[in-house]
Amino acid sequence: MKDIRTLSLDQLQEYFVSLGEKPFRAKQVYDWLWSKNMHSVDEMTNLSKDLRDRISQEYIINPISVDQLQRSKDGTIKNGVKLHDGLLVESVLIPTETRTTACVSSQVGCSLNCEFCATARLKRMRNLEVAEIVDQVALIDRQSKLYFGRPLSNIVFMGMGEPMMNYKNVVESIRKITEPEGMGMSPRRITVSTSGIPKMIKMLADEDIRVKLALSLHSAIEKKRNEIMPFSDKFPLTDIMDSLKYWYEKTGNVITFEYCVWKGINDQDEDIKALIRYCKQIPSKVNLIQYNPIGDGKYDQCNKAAEDNYVRQLEKAGITVMIRRSRGGDIDAACGQLANKSSE
Ligand code: SAH
């Protein structure tokens, strides 16, 4: 049977009219599905019992379920989330003093091959459905209320997968999360993180959704970046920059560059100079992400002196730089560690 959440509002309307029902039934059901995140037709109390039975004969709802929940000492919650076909992804709740951020997955596994990332070692199994992405957000919103007494405030597409490789569903999920008839969250609180596919960055810039964009750079030296992120030899840094300029023209939103500094890999002055030259081309800021080792010994967080050197030189060049300390490291919830360890 088909999941009722694959129907648009228009299609729901057609369906109810075909049953001889009033068109406004579609809005009621849409509200249960996309605003209230209701997973049971039987609990849609403003519909008659007959109508609920009729819907249930023709459609199902495939919710995600929490397979395993782990809490870190720092409050971070990692959910091992089970999909209707038994596959697993991970969704993380990251609390700070004032915010709760949901880090959501967009694919089961990943088709890219970033050498330093644990998810890259999993085969890409499939793209997540719109409802599977929205369900992760709704789940973390409920957990935030339960454990921290406040709703979810921010969403980052930084879990498993490359959002731009599941473009259609990611964009549609953002519509459901932001539209007033859905969850009504502000798009300014949503960040899509990409390893850099120029064509898709431009396409996202042309959508009528104004999310933030983060680009996983890690090196502004072409040859080096291609070694660290081999798939990117198809996407020259100049093409990526063109797409970012397009993004900025269209949205007016500053780009965030995500950047790990690794010992013996990109911790030298020449790396910093290249980064500064790259950043200077566009309104942007740099997030230095603390690296979480994935156990092969090749990539290691640089020492404090190298990090300080980055910060000093970037600031001197007038570039905003933030250091992002890792969260949830004790439960392997930190970025790049979402490799379904628990299911192996
Ligand atoms: N595919 C998207 C989103 C998922 S990764 C992207 O590449 O942006 C989210 C961020 O975590 C990226 O910046 C990625 O480079 C970074 N990352 C991956 N593995 C990491 C690790 N082990 N430690 C720290 N950051 C990591």
Residues whose N, C-alpha, C, O or C-beta is under 5 A from the ligand:
A	BS01	SAH	F116 C117 A118 F157 M158 G159 G161 E162 P163 S193 T194 S195 S216 E258 I289 Q290 Y291 N292 C335 G336 Q337
